[in-house]
Amino acid sequence: MSGPALAPGREDVIALLAEQGECAPEAVGERIDSLQLAWLVHAVEERYGVRLDLDDDELEAMDTVEGAVAVLGTAMTGAAPDRGAT
């Protein structure tokens, strides 16, 4: 039986955003726009095999890298495995 997925840390979030933006991690800014946020949530769900059920307040708090790390850390503690992923 496996435990909950580890949440991505700051370096992981930056690496995912760099991948999305096709740029070096050093070029990733602290702010996260709405398109980056949608992609980040999708990428985390795919990479970690979880389904995130984030409310509007949580999504709003993810407007920075630091905010995203904090929200993902909390959300992934109780996230259910995504058994419907293909």
CNS distance restraints for C-alpha pairs under 8 A (distance, minus, plus):
assign (resid   4 and name CA) (resid  76 and name CA) 7.43 0.50 0.50
assign (resid   4 and name CA) (resid  77 and name CA) 6.43 0.50 0.50
assign (resid   4 and name CA) (resid  78 and name CA) 7.65 0.50 0.50
assign (resid   4 and name CA) (resid  79 and name CA) 7.63 0.50 0.50
assign (resid   5 and name CA) (resid  48 and name CA) 6.44 0.50 0.50
assign (resid   5 and name CA) (resid  50 and name CA) 7.87 0.50 0.50
assign (resid   5 and name CA) (resid  76 and name CA) 6.87 0.50 0.50
assign (resid   5 and name CA) (resid  77 and name CA) 7.59 0.50 0.50
assign (resid   6 and name CA) (resid  73 and name CA) 7.97 0.50 0.50
assign (resid   6 and name CA) (resid  76 and name CA) 7.37 0.50 0.50
assign (resid   6 and name CA) (resid  77 and name CA) 7.95 0.50 0.50
assign (resid   7 and name CA) (resid  69 and name CA) 7.90 0.50 0.50
assign (resid   7 and name CA) (resid  72 and name CA) 6.16 0.50 0.50
assign (resid   7 and name CA) (resid  73 and name CA) 5.10 0.50 0.50
assign (resid   7 and name CA) (resid  76 and name CA) 5.96 0.50 0.50
assign (resid   7 and name CA) (resid  77 and name CA) 7.72 0.50 0.50
assign (resid   8 and name CA) (resid  12 and name CA) 5.27 0.50 0.50
assign (resid   8 and name CA) (resid  13 and name CA) 6.21 0.50 0.50
assign (resid   8 and name CA) (resid  44 and name CA) 7.92 0.50 0.50
assign (resid   8 and name CA) (resid  69 and name CA) 6.72 0.50 0.50
assign (resid   8 and name CA) (resid  72 and name CA) 7.16 0.50 0.50
assign (resid   8 and name CA) (resid  73 and name CA) 7.19 0.50 0.50
assign (resid   9 and name CA) (resid  13 and name CA) 6.25 0.50 0.50
assign (resid   9 and name CA) (resid  69 and name CA) 5.85 0.50 0.50
assign (resid  10 and name CA) (resid  14 and name CA) 6.18 0.50 0.50
assign (resid  10 and name CA) (resid  65 and name CA) 6.85 0.50 0.50
assign (resid  10 and name CA) (resid  66 and name CA) 6.95 0.50 0.50
assign (resid  10 and name CA) (resid  69 and name CA) 5.97 0.50 0.50
assign (resid  11 and name CA) (resid  15 and name CA) 6.04 0.50 0.50
assign (resid  12 and name CA) (resid  16 and name CA) 6.18 0.50 0.50
assign (resid  13 and name CA) (resid  17 and name CA) 6.21 0.50 0.50
assign (resid  13 and name CA) (resid  40 and name CA) 7.76 0.50 0.50
assign (resid  13 and name CA) (resid  65 and name CA) 6.88 0.50 0.50
assign (resid  13 and name CA) (resid  68 and name CA) 7.67 0.50 0.50
assign (resid  13 and name CA) (resid  69 and name CA) 7.03 0.50 0.50
assign (resid  14 and name CA) (resid  18 and name CA) 6.02 0.50 0.50
assign (resid  14 and name CA) (resid  25 and name CA) 6.00 0.50 0.50
assign (resid  14 and name CA) (resid  28 and name CA) 6.54 0.50 0.50
assign (resid  14 and name CA) (resid  65 and name CA) 7.21 0.50 0.50
assign (resid  15 and name CA) (resid  19 and name CA) 6.14 0.50 0.50
assign (resid  15 and name CA) (resid  25 and name CA) 5.75 0.50 0.50
assign (resid  16 and name CA) (resid  20 and name CA) 6.28 0.50 0.50
assign (resid  16 and name CA) (resid  40 and name CA) 6.83 0.50 0.50
assign (resid  16 and name CA) (resid  43 and name CA) 7.40 0.50 0.50
assign (resid  17 and name CA) (resid  21 and name CA) 6.08 0.50 0.50
assign (resid  17 and name CA) (resid  25 and name CA) 7.77 0.50 0.50
assign (resid  17 and name CA) (resid  28 and name CA) 6.88 0.50 0.50
assign (resid  17 and name CA) (resid  36 and name CA) 6.93 0.50 0.50
assign (resid  17 and name CA) (resid  40 and name CA) 6.81 0.50 0.50
assign (resid  18 and name CA) (resid  22 and name CA) 5.65 0.50 0.50
assign (resid  18 and name CA) (resid  23 and name CA) 5.04 0.50 0.50
assign (resid  18 and name CA) (resid  24 and name CA) 5.77 0.50 0.50
assign (resid  18 and name CA) (resid  25 and name CA) 5.14 0.50 0.50
assign (resid  18 and name CA) (resid  27 and name CA) 7.51 0.50 0.50
assign (resid  18 and name CA) (resid  28 and name CA) 6.07 0.50 0.50
assign (resid  19 and name CA) (resid  23 and name CA) 6.60 0.50 0.50
assign (resid  20 and name CA) (resid  36 and name CA) 7.48 0.50 0.50
assign (resid  20 and name CA) (resid  39 and name CA) 7.39 0.50 0.50
assign (resid  23 and name CA) (resid  27 and name CA) 6.36 0.50 0.50
assign (resid  23 and name CA) (resid  28 and name CA) 7.50 0.50 0.50
assign (resid  24 and name CA) (resid  28 and name CA) 7.16 0.50 0.50
assign (resid  30 and name CA) (resid  64 and name CA) 5.31 0.50 0.50
assign (resid  30 and name CA) (resid  65 and name CA) 5.33 0.50 0.50
assign (resid  30 and name CA) (resid  66 and name CA) 7.59 0.50 0.50
assign (resid  31 and name CA) (resid  63 and name CA) 5.78 0.50 0.50
assign (resid  31 and name CA) (resid  64 and name CA) 4.37 0.50 0.50
assign (resid  31 and name CA) (resid  65 and name CA) 6.47 0.50 0.50
assign (resid  32 and name CA) (resid  36 and name CA) 5.93 0.50 0.50
assign (resid  32 and name CA) (resid  37 and name CA) 6.19 0.50 0.50
assign (resid  32 and name CA) (resid  62 and name CA) 7.21 0.50 0.50
assign (resid  32 and name CA) (resid  63 and name CA) 4.79 0.50 0.50
assign (resid  32 and name CA) (resid  64 and name CA) 5.12 0.50 0.50
assign (resid  32 and name CA) (resid  65 and name CA) 6.69 0.50 0.50
assign (resid  33 and name CA) (resid  37 and name CA) 6.09 0.50 0.50
assign (resid  33 and name CA) (resid  63 and name CA) 6.50 0.50 0.50
assign (resid  34 and name CA) (resid  38 and name CA) 6.21 0.50 0.50
assign (resid  34 and name CA) (resid  63 and name CA) 7.92 0.50 0.50
assign (resid  35 and name CA) (resid  39 and name CA) 6.30 0.50 0.50
assign (resid  36 and name CA) (resid  40 and name CA) 5.92 0.50 0.50
assign (resid  37 and name CA) (resid  41 and name CA) 6.16 0.50 0.50
assign (resid  37 and name CA) (resid  59 and name CA) 7.96 0.50 0.50
assign (resid  37 and name CA) (resid  62 and name CA) 7.34 0.50 0.50
assign (resid  37 and name CA) (resid  63 and name CA) 7.59 0.50 0.50
assign (resid  38 and name CA) (resid  42 and name CA) 6.31 0.50 0.50
assign (resid  39 and name CA) (resid  43 and name CA) 5.97 0.50 0.50
assign (resid  40 and name CA) (resid  44 and name CA) 6.06 0.50 0.50
assign (resid  41 and name CA) (resid  45 and name CA) 6.20 0.50 0.50
assign (resid  41 and name CA) (resid  52 and name CA) 7.62 0.50 0.50
assign (resid  42 and name CA) (resid  46 and name CA) 6.20 0.50 0.50
assign (resid  43 and name CA) (resid  47 and name CA) 5.92 0.50 0.50
assign (resid  44 and name CA) (resid  48 and name CA) 5.74 0.50 0.50
assign (resid  44 and name CA) (resid  49 and name CA) 7.77 0.50 0.50
assign (resid  44 and name CA) (resid  50 and name CA) 7.73 0.50 0.50
assign (resid  45 and name CA) (resid  49 and name CA) 5.40 0.50 0.50
assign (resid  45 and name CA) (resid  50 and name CA) 4.89 0.50 0.50
assign (resid  45 and name CA) (resid  51 and name CA) 5.67 0.50 0.50
assign (resid  45 and name CA) (resid  52 and name CA) 6.70 0.50 0.50
assign (resid  45 and name CA) (resid  82 and name CA) 7.86 0.50 0.50
assign (resid  46 and name CA) (resid  50 and name CA) 7.07 0.50 0.50
assign (resid  46 and name CA) (resid  85 and name CA) 7.93 0.50 0.50
assign (resid  49 and name CA) (resid  81 and name CA) 5.88 0.50 0.50
assign (resid  49 and name CA) (resid  82 and name CA) 5.55 0.50 0.50
assign (resid  49 and name CA) (resid  85 and name CA) 7.60 0.50 0.50
assign (resid  50 and name CA) (resid  76 and name CA) 7.76 0.50 0.50
assign (resid  50 and name CA) (resid  79 and name CA) 6.16 0.50 0.50
assign (resid  50 and name CA) (resid  80 and name CA) 5.79 0.50 0.50
assign (resid  50 and name CA) (resid  81 and name CA) 4.37 0.50 0.50
assign (resid  50 and name CA) (resid  82 and name CA) 4.59 0.50 0.50
assign (resid  51 and name CA) (resid  79 and name CA) 6.27 0.50 0.50
assign (resid  51 and name CA) (resid  80 and name CA) 6.04 0.50 0.50
assign (resid  51 and name CA) (resid  81 and name CA) 6.22 0.50 0.50
assign (resid  51 and name CA) (resid  82 and name CA) 5.06 0.50 0.50
assign (resid  52 and name CA) (resid  75 and name CA) 6.88 0.50 0.50
assign (resid  52 and name CA) (resid  76 and name CA) 7.20 0.50 0.50
assign (resid  52 and name CA) (resid  79 and name CA) 6.01 0.50 0.50
assign (resid  52 and name CA) (resid  80 and name CA) 7.75 0.50 0.50
assign (resid  53 and name CA) (resid  75 and name CA) 7.78 0.50 0.50
assign (resid  53 and name CA) (resid  79 and name CA) 7.70 0.50 0.50
assign (resid  54 and name CA) (resid  58 and name CA) 5.84 0.50 0.50
assign (resid  54 and name CA) (resid  59 and name CA) 6.39 0.50 0.50
assign (resid  54 and name CA) (resid  75 and name CA) 7.42 0.50 0.50
assign (resid  55 and name CA) (resid  59 and name CA) 6.31 0.50 0.50
assign (resid  56 and name CA) (resid  60 and name CA) 6.03 0.50 0.50
assign (resid  57 and name CA) (resid  61 and name CA) 6.20 0.50 0.50
assign (resid  58 and name CA) (resid  62 and name CA) 6.51 0.50 0.50
assign (resid  58 and name CA) (resid  71 and name CA) 6.34 0.50 0.50
assign (resid  59 and name CA) (resid  63 and name CA) 7.49 0.50 0.50
assign (resid  61 and name CA) (resid  67 and name CA) 5.50 0.50 0.50
assign (resid  61 and name CA) (resid  68 and name CA) 7.05 0.50 0.50
assign (resid  61 and name CA) (resid  71 and name CA) 7.26 0.50 0.50
assign (resid  62 and name CA) (resid  66 and name CA) 7.69 0.50 0.50
assign (resid  62 and name CA) (resid  67 and name CA) 4.58 0.50 0.50
assign (resid  62 and name CA) (resid  68 and name CA) 4.22 0.50 0.50
assign (resid  62 and name CA) (resid  69 and name CA) 7.88 0.50 0.50
assign (resid  62 and name CA) (resid  71 and name CA) 6.77 0.50 0.50
assign (resid  63 and name CA) (resid  67 and name CA) 6.38 0.50 0.50
assign (resid  63 and name CA) (resid  68 and name CA) 6.97 0.50 0.50
assign (resid  64 and name CA) (resid  68 and name CA) 6.13 0.50 0.50
assign (resid  65 and name CA) (resid  69 and name CA) 6.23 0.50 0.50
assign (resid  66 and name CA) (resid  70 and name CA) 6.33 0.50 0.50
assign (resid  67 and name CA) (resid  71 and name CA) 6.12 0.50 0.50
assign (resid  68 and name CA) (resid  72 and name CA) 5.89 0.50 0.50
assign (resid  69 and name CA) (resid  73 and name CA) 5.98 0.50 0.50
assign (resid  70 and name CA) (resid  74 and name CA) 6.44 0.50 0.50
assign (resid  71 and name CA) (resid  75 and name CA) 5.93 0.50 0.50
assign (resid  72 and name CA) (resid  76 and name CA) 5.68 0.50 0.50
assign (resid  73 and name CA) (resid  77 and name CA) 6.52 0.50 0.50
assign (resid  74 and name CA) (resid  78 and name CA) 7.51 0.50 0.50
assign (resid  75 and name CA) (resid  79 and name CA) 6.09 0.50 0.50
